[in-house]
Amino acid sequence: MTGSRALAVAQTCPVTGDVSANIEEHIALTHVAAADRAQIVVFPELSLTGYEMDLGHALAFSEDDPRLEPLRLVAVSCSVIVVAGAPVRIGSQVHIGAFALAPERTTSLYTKHRLGAFPESARCDGIVPPPEASVFAPGDRHPLVLLGEHTAAIAICADIGNAAHRQNAKARGADTYLASMFVIPSEYEGEERRLRSYAAAYAMMVAFANYRSATGGLATAGCSSIWSSAGDLLVRLPASGSGVAVVHDTPDGPRATTWVRSRF
């Protein structure tokens, strides 16, 4: 189908601070997405390290970091764009970033614009992560990703709460919104409602990638999802297990598939 999209969201179970293990999971899930002919697969916020504030500086990636090479290779071999999250050092500052690794071996970098913080009510086992601004600097990079005749914009978690962010994405021609996130159970309903409403209000297909095991000391909600440009739910992964959900545009309307595994 001319102009069709094939989007995938990957739901991961991160190993705290173990970049190599997390890359292995990314590669495995990318192969699953590619087997269903996805053009792009989106991973959660800070997916390569886990949402670990105390490790952000120690594990920070450079823009041409050699640790990304296995993901570049799988992007090439599978002909799929991989959007993976990591702390990224640019000059003297460390940002929350998302690398978009393309089959052409090009790499673009999105940096989170709006830093967030979890409320005290999110405390689990006496832990609540520190505010992101105490560790990271806000960024301003906002590359678009081309998907054939479609254009995608990336957002990282708290960015979706900034009206100017999605308005800017739409004004620049985006018809697809890729939300790389870390959502805890108590905040899931609100974030789900927000993303669904954006899909309908801006006529954008919206993809939401979330974790499905604890990270940063907090439980996670799973339920990674994709909504149509009319705001209809097309696919949702369960609240448990790592996995991949894929949506294809077809002449007869969107077609969705899911693949779930308890853990890699």
N, C-alpha and C positions, 0 to 999 in steps of 0.2 A: 504494500500500500504506500503510495507516494506521500511523503510528509508524516509517516507514522512515527510514534514514539514507543520506546520500550524501556520503562523505568524499573529499577530494582532498589529496594531498601534492605539493608543487612542488619540484623539484630544480633548483638554479640555478647559474649560472656568474657570480659577482659581478665587477664592475669595481671595483678597489680605490678606495675613497673617493668614487666617482662616484655620488652618490645619485640624480641624474636618470636616468642610464643604468640603474641597478638598478631604479628605479621602472618604467621602460619594460618591463624583462623581467618584473617582477611583473604588470603589466597584461596583457602578452601571454599569460602562463601562466594568469592568472585567466580570460581569455576562453576558453582551451582547457578549463579545468575547468568553466566555466559552460555551455559547449556540450554537455557530457556531464551537465548538470543537477546538478552538485555543489552542496551546501548551503554548504560551507565548504572553503577551500583554505589549507593550512598551509605556511609557508615556513621555511627554516632559521634558526638562531640568527644574530642581527645581519645578517639578509639584506639590509637596505637600505644597509648600508655595507661589507659584508664583515667578516670577523673580523680587524679591524685595531685592535690595542690602542693603538697610538700615535696613532690618529685618534679614539678614543672620545670624548674631551672636546670636541675641535674640531667634531665632527659631531653632537654630542648633540642629540636632538629635545626639544622641550617637549611637554607633554601635549596641547596644541591646535595643534601645529606646522602651519603652512600647507603645508609640503612633503607632508603626508599627503593633501591635497585630491584629487590625481588618483586615489589609492587609494580614498578615500571615494566618488568619482564612479563608479569601476568597480564597487565593491560595490553601489551603488544600481542602476546600469544593468544589471548582470548578476544581481542578486538573489542574491548570494553573500557570505558572511562571509569577509573576508581577514584572516589572521593573519600579520603581518609583523614581523620582528625589527629592533630598533634600539637604540642607546644612548639613554637617556632621562634628562634632568636633572629632578630633583624637589627643589626647594629648593637646598641647597648640594651635593647628592650626585648622582652619575651612576650609573645602574643599567643592567644588561642587561635590556631589556624586550621584550615582544611586544604589539603593538597588535592588538586584535580589532575590525575595522571592519565594521559591520553595514549591511545594506541600508536600515535605518531611520535611517541617519546617526547612530547612537549609536556611541561608541567606549569600549571598556574596555581597561585596561592591566594586564598581568601583569608582575611584576618577578621576576627570577631570585633564588631564595632561597639556593641553595648555589653558591658560586663555585668554579671549578675551576682546574686548571693542567695543562699538558702535561709529560710526563717528558722528561728529556734525550734519551732514545732517540728522541723524535719529531723531533729536530733535522734540518733540511733545508737544505742550502747554508749551513751555519753558523748557522742561525736557529732559535730556539725562542721562541715568544711568552712574555712575562712572565706571572707568575701574575695571574689576573683580579682578585684582591684588591688588587693594586698600582695598579689603574686604577679599578675599579668598587666600589661598595658593595653588600652583599647587600640584597635587597628582601623585602617581605612581602605584596605584593598577589597575590591568587589568585582572580580572578573566574571564575565558571563561565560557560559558553557554552551557550545553549539551542538544540537542533536538533530542533524539533518536540517530540515526546514523549521525546526523548533529551537527556542532559546531558553536556557535555564539560568536562574539566579540561585546562589547559595546563601543560606542563613545559618548561623550557629546559635541555637538555643535562645538566649534573651534578646537576640536581634529581632525575633518575630514580634516582640512587644513594642517595637518602634514603628509607628505608622509610616514615617518617612522612608524606612527601609524597603517595605513592600511597594510603596508608591513609586520609589525610584526604580525598583526592579521592573515594574510594569511600564514605566515611562521609557525605559531603555529597551523595551521590546520583549521582555521575558513573558512566556506563556506557561512556564513551569517553575515551581518554587521548591527547592531542595532544602529541607530543614534537618540539619545534623544536630541531634539534641541529647540531653541527659535529663530525663523526667522521672521524678519519684512518684510513688503511688498516690499520695495525697494531692498532687498537682496535676495528675493526668487528665481528669475530666475537664478542667479549665483550659489546658493546653490543646486538648483534642477539639473542644468547641471552637477555640480561637482559629486553629488551622483550617477546620472545616468551613468556617465563615469566610476566611480569606479566599479559599478556592472559589466560592460562589461570588464574592464581592468583586474579585479581580479577574475572574474567568481564567484562572491558572490551575493546571493540575498541580497538586501539592503532595510531596513525598516526605514522610516523617520517619527518621531512623533513630531508634532508642536502644539502650542496653537492656539485657535481661538477666543480669546477676549483679550483686552488690559491687559498688565501686566508690571510692572516696569515703567508705564507712557508711554508705546509705543504700537502702534497698532501691530497686528500680522497677519501673512499671511495665516494661516490654511494650506490647501492642503496637509495634511499628506498622504504619499504615500508608495508604495512598488514596487520595480523593480525586474525583473528576473535576473538571473546570466548572461544573454545575454544583459542586459541593457534595456529591454523592460518594459514599464510601465504596471503594472498589475492592479493596483487600485489606485485611488486618491480620498480623501474626498474633499468636496467643500471648498471654502474659508470662509464659514460661518457655524456656528453650531458646537457643540460638537458631537462626534461620534466615531465609530470604523470601521476600514477596516480590513478584514481578507483575507489572501491568503492561499489556500491549494495546495500542490502538489497532483496530481492525475495521474493515468495511461494515461489519455488523455491530460495531461498538467495542468498548474495552473488554479485553480478556485478561483474567487474573489467575495466577498460580501461586502456590506457597510450598515451601519445603522447610521442615522444622526438625531440629535434632536437639537432644537434651543438653549436650555440651560437647565441645571439641576437646 
